[in-house]
Amino acid sequence: MPLLWIISTSLRLPKDSFSLPPLFIPVEFVVENYREVFTKLPFDKFILNSLFVTVVGTCAQICVTTMAAYAFARIKFVGKNVVFLMILAGLMIPIQSTIVPKFIVIRQMSLINTLWALILPAIIDPLAIFLLRQFMMTIPFSYDESAYIDGAGRFAIFTKIILPMSIPTIAVIVTIRSLVLWNDFFQPLIFINSYDYMTLPLGLTVLKGHMGNGSISIVLAGVVLSSIPPLLIYIFCQKQLMSSAVLAGLKS
């Protein structure tokens, strides 16, 4: 119901949103609200920036976390458990407490007011490494032994056996990380200071302040547009998400 109310309000005149008794269906459908979103601010650039950060950040994280999880789950090396516990310790540190040192590092790398300031810190995710490691540890080691006998190397085993079997868990991580990057407001607020590199959450805040007269219909039109990509992510990943839930239930 709140989502339907947002869509309904984005298609009506602002004054109709405060009528008593409230009307769920607009008296007059005002599609121009969506056009106003793009005329008031470079909203298309905000969308492209968010897409770039989400796609590149998620892909980079999947590449790094899958290899890290494989190393922790299938390879024996000295200090493996200690290093893994150090990575898990990152789950206990809130992002607000790390923003100052992160800002100093990003500034020293001359990445302030660039999209890479949002992508690089997102590459390493302790939760993703933990989930993938736990899943990969459930895969029998007989697969690795059979592949070794057939002459496969470690990278071939990772890419052709372990990685395809981990797709349900990867789909969960892709969904979580995509939503986090797409909806992130705090870090763009710190690192971005120009319209050219603003993402959608920050752009919506600017749009709300830019309207002046408080046109809630135009602001909610922007909210509706920003909610479309997360909805598409869930639709395309739904099959893998359900498969992951079924596999988790069977293994438990």
Secondary structure, 3 states (H helix, E strand, C coil): CHHHHHHHHHCCCHHHHHCCCCCCCCCCCCCHHHHHHHHHCCHHHHHHHHHHHHHHHHHHHHHHHHHHHHHHHHCCCCCHHHHHHHHHHHHHCCHHHHHHHHHHHHHHCCCCCCCHHHHHHHCCCHHHHHHHHHHHHCCCCHHHHHHHHCCCCHHHHHHHHHHHHCHHHHHHHHHHHHHHHHHCCHHHHHHCCCHHHCCHHHHHHHHHHHCCCCCHHHHHHHHHHHHHHHHHHHHHHHHHHHHHHHHHHHHC
